[in-house]
Amino acid sequence: MSTEICEVVVTAGSAEWLVEFTRRLVDDRLAACGQNIAAIRSVYRWDGEVQDDPEARVALHTRLSLVPRIVQRANDEHPYDVPCVIALPVIAGNPAYVDWVLAETVDE
């Protein structure tokens, strides 16, 4: 069973900023919901140096067709120069939940 939905992961340095970003996406029906994790630790290379920073993470449930709009919003609104926004496929799930995600998001 393949679905039309996906999970979009976004990270940010501020948990509060990320919650507000999530709320705006849900308000605009670009995501059905967002499950925020307020404290994660990210280790990554940036400008040639390894960084080790606290961050927050959200898993957005949305339509695959809305990913480009979410990427654009992140690029426009996110405080990072290059925000982490990745879409992961949902290959199967509770059909009622998949239907709910589709019902709660705009149909392109």
C-alpha positions in Angstrom: 0.0 0.0 0.0 1.5 3.3 -1.1 0.0 6.6 0.2 -0.1 10.2 -1.0 1.2 11.4 2.3 4.7 11.8 3.8 6.5 12.9 6.9 8.5 16.1 6.6 11.2 16.6 9.2 12.3 20.2 10.0 14.9 21.2 12.6 15.6 24.6 14.2 17.7 26.1 17.0 14.7 27.4 18.8 11.9 25.0 20.0 9.5 28.0 20.3 10.2 29.2 16.8 9.6 25.7 15.5 6.3 25.4 17.3 5.1 28.7 15.8 6.3 27.6 12.3 4.4 24.4 12.8 1.3 26.2 13.9 1.4 28.5 10.8 1.7 25.5 8.5 -1.2 23.7 10.1 -3.3 27.0 10.1 -2.6 27.3 6.3 -3.5 23.6 5.8 0.0 22.8 4.5 0.3 20.1 7.2 -2.3 18.2 9.1 -0.2 18.1 12.3 3.3 18.4 13.6 4.8 16.4 16.4 7.4 18.6 18.0 10.4 17.3 20.0 11.8 20.2 21.9 15.3 18.9 22.7 17.6 17.1 20.3 21.3 17.3 19.8 22.7 17.8 16.3 26.3 17.1 15.3 27.1 18.3 11.8 29.8 20.0 9.7 29.3 23.6 8.9 31.8 26.0 7.3 34.5 23.3 7.6 34.1 22.7 11.4 32.2 20.1 13.3 29.3 21.7 15.3 27.5 20.2 18.3 24.3 22.1 19.0 21.0 21.8 20.8 18.0 21.9 18.4 14.3 21.1 18.1 12.7 18.8 15.6 9.2 18.5 14.1 7.7 15.7 12.1 5.0 17.1 9.9 2.3 14.9 8.3 1.2 16.2 5.0 0.6 15.5 1.3 3.6 14.7 -0.8 2.4 17.4 -3.3 2.7 20.1 -0.6 6.4 19.4 0.2 7.7 22.1 -2.3 5.5 24.7 -0.6 6.8 23.7 2.9 10.4 23.9 1.6 9.7 27.3 0.2 8.1 28.5 3.5 11.1 27.2 5.4 13.5 28.9 3.0 11.6 32.2 3.4 11.0 32.1 7.2 13.6 29.9 8.8 16.5 31.7 10.7 19.1 29.2 9.2 20.8 29.9 5.9 20.2 26.3 4.9 17.3 24.8 6.9 16.9 21.0 7.3 13.7 20.1 5.5 13.4 16.5 4.3 10.5 14.4 3.2 10.2 10.8 4.2 7.7 8.5 2.4 4.8 6.9 4.2 4.4 3.6 2.5 1.6 2.3 4.6 -0.5 3.3 7.6 -3.9 3.3 9.2 -6.2 4.1 6.3 -8.4 6.3 8.5 -5.3 8.3 9.6 -4.1 8.7 6.0 -7.6 9.9 5.1 -7.6 12.4 8.0 -4.2 13.8 6.8 -5.6 14.2 3.3 -8.8 15.8 4.6 -6.9 18.3 6.8 -4.5 19.6 4.0 -5.1 21.5 0.9 -5.5 19.5 -2.3 -3.2 21.0 -4.9 
